Amino acid sequence: MFPGLAAFTDHGLLLMRVLVGLIFADSGWNHLGDLEGRSRRIGMSKGFTAFLGAAELLGGIGVALGVLTQLAAGGLILIMLGAIQKKIFVWRTGFWGKEASGWHYDLMLVAMNLVILVTNGGRFVLWK
């Protein structure tokens, strides 16, 4: 319908990468900043919470800047699939959620990272 918009595909991918990267980097930073509280809330050990926080922080930076973009996006997909699994099977959270956020948000981040993965983040990356 609007073929002229295809010229802006790489710009759209850059914007999506930066937003996804900021979301994950902030989440990872919060994990690392309050290991005790976060580990209690997600039901994981402090060591695993530190690993998760570091992976989210580094993956978010990688996606945002376009450094090893596919590897970073793939890692973030795995993290989100783990979060979805926990919400569905352990916490029994519905798709939209009630008292806690549902897993619709997590699924959206999986889809966004999947686009980043298959496109390698577009043309505006620092290091493929």
Residue pairs with C-beta under 8 A, 6 or more apart in sequence:
9 122
10 122
10 123
10 124
11 124
12 122
13 115
13 116
13 119
13 121
13 122
13 123
13 124
14 66
14 121
14 122
14 124
16 112
16 115
16 116
17 63
17 64
17 66
17 69
17 116
17 121
17 122
18 64
20 60
20 63
20 64
20 76
20 109
20 112
20 113
20 116
21 60
21 61
21 62
21 63
21 64
21 65
22 60
22 64
23 60
23 109
24 56
24 57
24 59
24 60
24 63
24 76
24 79
24 109
25 56
25 57
25 60
25 61
25 64
26 60
27 53
27 56
27 60
28 52
28 53
28 54
28 55
28 56
28 57
28 58
28 59
28 60
29 53
29 57
30 38
30 53
31 38
31 49
31 50
31 52
31 53
31 56
31 57
32 50
32 53
32 54
32 57
35 46
35 49
35 50
35 53
36 46
38 49
38 53
39 45
39 46
39 48
39 49
42 49
42 52
42 86
43 86
43 90
44 52
52 79
55 75
55 79
56 76
56 79
58 72
59 72
59 73
59 75
59 76
59 79
60 72
60 76
61 67
61 72
62 68
62 69
62 71
62 72
63 69
63 72
63 73
63 76
63 113
63 116
63 121
65 125
65 126
66 121
66 124
66 125
66 126
66 127
66 128
67 125
67 126
67 127
68 127
68 128
69 116
69 120
69 121
69 125
69 128
70 116
70 117
70 120
70 121
70 128
73 113
73 114
73 116
73 117
73 121
74 113
74 117
76 109
76 113
77 110
77 113
77 114
77 117
80 106
80 107
80 109
80 110
80 113
81 110
83 103
83 106
84 103
84 106
84 107
84 110
87 93
87 97
87 100
87 102
87 103
87 106
88 103
91 100
93 100
93 101
93 102
93 103
94 102
95 102
95 103
95 104
96 102
96 104
97 103
97 104
120 128
